Amino acid sequence: MFRPTRALLILSFAIIAIPTVASAQATVSSTSRPPGPEALPTTPANADPSFDVATIKLSDTSASHGTGIRSNGRYVAAYNFSVGELIAYSYGLHAKQIVAGESSLLGTHFDIDGVPDFVGHPNLTQSRLMFQKLLASRFKLAFHYESRELSAYAIQIAKGGPKLALTTRKPSDSTGFSYNCQVILTVRNASVADVAGGMQEAFMDKPVVDQTGLHDRYDFDLKWTPDESQSYCPVDPVHSRDDPNAPPGLYTAIQEQIGLKLVTTKAPVQVMVIDHLETPSEN
């Protein structure tokens, strides 16, 4: 099992915002690219995208250029990603859901620069699919899933019942999950299971499971003051606690604002067990 990094968690919260892959602060330069992003249409929802061509190189870990995935015109790039982080992103997993024995390749960082086999901006699901195919073809990733008992956070219904508003969007509309450095979590057209998945990718230090039994889709905004384990934005938790107008901590905010609760527990969690993984060729 590889160790999660702060960079991965920052990346996750940036990219979870749907329907497009968000640009990160750092960029990957290339003299062959156009100077700015092209105005491209959104990729059709039923598209099954792949990389037409992709270059994979070891990252220069001596340079501090951040970590991210960005779509720039016809180019899609992932830079300074460890293999473990790329797998976690591609399959929507928490780092603790990836089991690979003593494999050291999960911690190796690569820069990936590719051109998709379609014209348009991929949504989150399509971006994940592209990198899943790349992992299989270039890293020869093979795996199987197992259910294992792990330390996790469980979302449960709090005393008094849920305080959730049904979404105003159509079932076919996109799902929205994003948060900023205030911290405000914005959820649109999402199930509690969607929220659990988004939280574990974005800012929680353990997997998150949905134990509410709720199956509808909801819209809500959640405001809380993070502790050091829940946000990698430039916040000052000490001064935030001294601010009488600051929102409550996450556990209190969830109960007060949406009628759910977050508890630490042991729970069956689906994990990905890596069966095979190879160092890719650069081209």
C-alpha positions as semicolon CSV with decimal commas, in nm:
position;residue;x (nm);y (nm);z (nm)
1;M;0,000;0,000;0,000
2;F;0,156;0,329;-0,101
3;R;0,145;0,637;0,117
4;P;-0,083;0,920;0,003
5;T;0,073;1,258;-0,054
6;R;-0,055;1,609;0,000
7;A;-0,023;1,673;-0,373
8;L;-0,270;1,395;-0,452
9;L;-0,532;1,534;-0,219
10;I;-0,499;1,883;-0,364
11;L;-0,533;1,737;-0,710
12;S;-0,839;1,539;-0,618
13;F;-1,040;1,831;-0,495
14;A;-0,952;2,034;-0,804
15;I;-1,052;1,765;-1,049
16;I;-1,366;1,638;-0,881
17;A;-1,544;1,949;-1,001
18;I;-1,754;1,821;-1,290
19;P;-1,806;1,832;-1,589
20;T;-1,454;1,922;-1,700
21;V;-1,105;1,841;-1,581
22;A;-0,985;2,149;-1,396
23;S;-0,655;2,318;-1,470
24;A;-0,404;2,309;-1,185
25;Q;-0,164;2,587;-1,091
26;A;0,141;2,425;-1,245
27;T;0,175;2,367;-1,618
28;V;0,372;2,142;-1,848
29;S;0,547;2,340;-2,117
30;S;0,601;2,230;-2,476
31;T;0,732;2,437;-2,762
32;S;0,516;2,242;-3,005
33;R;0,190;2,348;-2,840
34;P;-0,026;2,646;-2,924
35;P;0,019;2,942;-2,688
36;G;-0,320;2,901;-2,520
37;P;-0,612;2,660;-2,486
38;E;-0,830;2,618;-2,791
39;A;-1,205;2,672;-2,774
40;L;-1,322;2,313;-2,792
41;P;-1,669;2,167;-2,741
42;T;-1,757;1,941;-2,451
43;T;-1,705;1,577;-2,543
44;P;-2,037;1,394;-2,597
45;A;-2,148;1,212;-2,282
46;N;-2,158;0,876;-2,463
47;A;-1,799;0,904;-2,594
48;D;-1,551;0,628;-2,509
49;P;-1,223;0,822;-2,525
50;S;-0,864;0,700;-2,533
51;F;-0,523;0,854;-2,586
52;D;-0,428;0,852;-2,953
53;V;-0,063;0,913;-2,861
54;A;0,101;0,965;-2,521
55;T;0,455;1,032;-2,403
56;I;0,550;0,910;-2,055
57;K;0,868;1,034;-1,885
58;L;1,009;1,019;-1,537
59;S;0,935;1,342;-1,351
60;D;1,217;1,573;-1,254
61;T;1,161;1,547;-0,879
62;S;1,434;1,805;-0,815
63;A;1,209;2,073;-0,966
64;S;0,910;2,203;-0,774
65;H;0,637;2,227;-1,036
66;G;0,334;2,093;-0,852
67;T;0,111;1,804;-0,941
68;G;-0,198;1,805;-1,157
69;I;-0,399;1,704;-1,460
70;R;-0,492;1,965;-1,713
71;S;-0,665;1,985;-2,047
72;N;-0,513;2,244;-2,281
73;G;-0,669;2,247;-2,621
74;R;-0,602;1,910;-2,782
75;Y;-0,352;1,812;-2,511
76;V;-0,421;1,629;-2,186
77;A;-0,134;1,612;-1,940
78;A;-0,067;1,461;-1,599
79;Y;0,250;1,589;-1,441
80;N;0,456;1,482;-1,141
81;F;0,212;1,200;-1,066
82;S;0,321;0,887;-0,884
83;V;0,180;0,568;-1,030
84;G;-0,019;0,515;-0,710
85;E;-0,171;0,862;-0,738
86;L;-0,259;0,803;-1,102
87;I;-0,433;0,476;-1,015
88;A;-0,623;0,643;-0,731
89;Y;-0,740;0,921;-0,963
90;S;-0,826;0,690;-1,252
91;Y;-1,039;0,456;-1,043
92;G;-1,179;0,703;-0,788
93;L;-1,005;0,539;-0,493
94;H;-0,853;0,652;-0,168
95;A;-0,482;0,572;-0,146
96;K;-0,554;0,324;0,135
97;Q;-0,772;0,123;-0,104
98;I;-0,471;0,032;-0,320
99;V;-0,273;-0,275;-0,217
100;A;0,046;-0,365;-0,401
101;G;0,269;-0,550;-0,159
102;E;0,627;-0,430;-0,178
103;S;0,606;-0,277;-0,525
104;S;0,819;0,037;-0,534
105;L;0,675;0,150;-0,868
106;L;0,366;0,298;-0,702
107;G;0,582;0,575;-0,560
108;T;0,760;0,656;-0,888
109;H;0,657;0,990;-1,042
110;F;0,592;1,041;-1,413
111;D;0,491;1,318;-1,651
112;I;0,234;1,211;-1,910
113;D;0,161;1,422;-2,216
114;G;-0,096;1,298;-2,464
115;V;-0,339;1,373;-2,743
116;P;-0,685;1,213;-2,715
117;D;-0,852;1,035;-3,004
118;F;-1,138;1,287;-2,999
119;V;-1,189;1,662;-3,021
120;G;-1,341;1,817;-2,711
121;H;-1,306;1,861;-2,336
122;P;-1,353;1,532;-2,147
123;N;-1,569;1,522;-1,836
124;L;-1,441;1,360;-1,517
125;T;-1,564;1,011;-1,603
126;Q;-1,408;1,028;-1,949
127;S;-1,079;1,159;-1,810
128;R;-1,063;0,871;-1,565
129;L;-1,139;0,623;-1,844
130;M;-0,860;0,759;-2,062
131;F;-0,605;0,709;-1,786
132;Q;-0,744;0,364;-1,701
133;K;-0,676;0,255;-2,058
134;L;-0,330;0,413;-2,046
135;L;-0,244;0,229;-1,724
136;A;-0,348;-0,100;-1,883
137;S;-0,166;-0,049;-2,213
138;R;0,154;0,124;-2,100
139;F;0,200;0,021;-1,736
140;K;0,045;-0,325;-1,796
141;L;-0,172;-0,276;-1,488
142;A;-0,362;-0,588;-1,386
143;F;-0,562;-0,610;-1,064
144;H;-0,859;-0,757;-0,886
145;Y;-1,095;-0,620;-0,623
146;E;-1,143;-0,757;-0,273
147;S;-1,348;-0,651;0,026
148;R;-1,136;-0,587;0,334
149;E;-1,208;-0,455;0,681
150;L;-1,044;-0,112;0,703
151;S;-1,049;0,187;0,932
152;A;-1,292;0,426;0,765
153;Y;-1,533;0,712;0,812
154;A;-1,899;0,617;0,789
155;I;-2,169;0,865;0,690
156;Q;-2,483;0,785;0,892
157;I;-2,817;0,953;0,957
158;A;-2,798;1,177;1,264
159;K;-3,060;1,201;1,536
160;G;-3,355;1,399;1,401
161;G;-3,310;1,273;1,047
162;P;-3,154;1,416;0,731
163;K;-3,189;1,782;0,633
164;L;-3,128;1,740;0,264
165;A;-3,304;1,910;-0,026
166;L;-3,376;1,698;-0,331
167;T;-3,184;1,815;-0,636
168;T;-3,351;2,052;-0,878
169;R;-3,154;1,906;-1,167
170;K;-3,263;1,634;-1,405
171;P;-3,126;1,281;-1,356
172;S;-2,934;1,317;-1,682
173;D;-2,764;1,641;-1,569
174;S;-2,407;1,646;-1,444
175;T;-2,309;1,585;-1,083
176;G;-2,122;1,861;-0,904
177;F;-1,882;1,817;-0,611
178;S;-1,629;2,088;-0,531
179;Y;-1,492;2,283;-0,240
180;N;-1,290;2,597;-0,191
181;C;-1,056;2,730;0,073
182;Q;-1,325;2,904;0,283
183;V;-1,416;2,598;0,329
184;I;-1,747;2,555;0,143
185;L;-1,839;2,219;-0,003
186;T;-2,081;2,259;-0,294
187;V;-2,280;1,952;-0,394
188;R;-2,529;1,935;-0,679
189;N;-2,730;1,639;-0,810
190;A;-2,533;1,393;-0,597
191;S;-2,622;1,090;-0,390
192;V;-2,474;1,040;-0,044
193;A;-2,260;0,765;-0,198
194;D;-2,127;1,023;-0,447
195;V;-2,049;1,258;-0,159
196;A;-1,867;0,981;0,030
197;G;-1,653;0,910;-0,276
198;G;-1,578;1,278;-0,329
199;M;-1,483;1,334;0,035
200;Q;-1,241;1,042;0,047
201;E;-1,068;1,158;-0,270
202;A;-1,060;1,525;-0,179
203;F;-0,980;1,580;0,186
204;M;-1,027;1,282;0,419
205;D;-0,738;1,071;0,547
206;K;-0,934;0,743;0,533
207;P;-1,189;0,584;0,301
208;V;-1,548;0,709;0,347
209;V;-1,848;0,474;0,325
210;D;-2,217;0,554;0,297
211;Q;-2,426;0,384;0,567
212;T;-2,735;0,607;0,540
213;G;-2,949;0,389;0,314
214;L;-3,046;0,705;0,123
215;H;-3,068;0,672;-0,255
216;D;-3,201;1,008;-0,376
217;R;-2,988;1,287;-0,524
218;Y;-2,943;1,616;-0,340
219;D;-2,821;1,975;-0,360
220;F;-2,650;2,137;-0,060
221;D;-2,371;2,365;0,056
222;L;-2,170;2,266;0,363
223;K;-1,955;2,520;0,549
224;W;-1,699;2,413;0,807
225;T;-1,364;2,506;0,958
226;P;-1,108;2,236;0,869
227;D;-0,841;2,092;1,090
228;E;-0,495;2,010;0,958
229;S;-0,605;1,668;0,828
230;Q;-0,901;1,795;0,626
231;S;-0,772;2,075;0,405
232;Y;-0,456;2,152;0,216
233;C;-0,554;2,507;0,139
234;P;-0,351;2,790;0,299
235;V;-0,568;2,816;0,612
236;D;-0,468;2,889;0,971
237;P;-0,664;2,644;1,189
238;V;-0,546;2,809;1,514
239;H;-0,677;3,155;1,423
240;S;-0,989;3,004;1,265
241;R;-1,078;2,848;1,599
242;D;-1,036;3,188;1,766
243;D;-1,275;3,354;1,520
244;P;-1,622;3,363;1,680
245;N;-1,779;3,381;1,334
246;A;-1,594;3,079;1,196
247;P;-1,810;2,779;1,096
248;P;-1,794;2,470;1,321
249;G;-1,568;2,174;1,257
250;L;-1,664;1,916;0,995
251;Y;-1,827;1,667;1,233
252;T;-2,052;1,931;1,389
253;A;-2,128;2,103;1,057
254;I;-2,249;1,781;0,895
255;Q;-2,493;1,716;1,178
256;E;-2,620;2,073;1,211
257;Q;-2,646;2,160;0,842
258;I;-2,749;1,839;0,664
259;G;-2,863;1,604;0,942
260;L;-2,598;1,339;0,884
261;K;-2,303;1,236;1,097
262;L;-1,949;1,119;1,032
263;V;-1,816;0,846;1,260
264;T;-1,486;0,658;1,268
265;T;-1,538;0,286;1,241
266;K;-1,415;-0,039;1,093
267;A;-1,607;-0,126;0,777
268;P;-1,586;-0,354;0,474
269;V;-1,420;-0,148;0,201
270;Q;-1,351;-0,246;-0,158
271;V;-0,975;-0,247;-0,224
272;M;-0,779;-0,284;-0,546
273;V;-0,511;-0,554;-0,522
274;I;-0,238;-0,501;-0,783
275;D;-0,148;-0,826;-0,961
276;H;0,096;-0,682;-1,215
277;L;0,259;-0,347;-1,288
278;E;0,549;-0,253;-1,519
279;T;0,767;0,051;-1,580
280;P;0,643;0,195;-1,911
281;S;0,848;0,279;-2,213
282;E;0,868;0,654;-2,278
283;N;0,702;0,646;-2,621
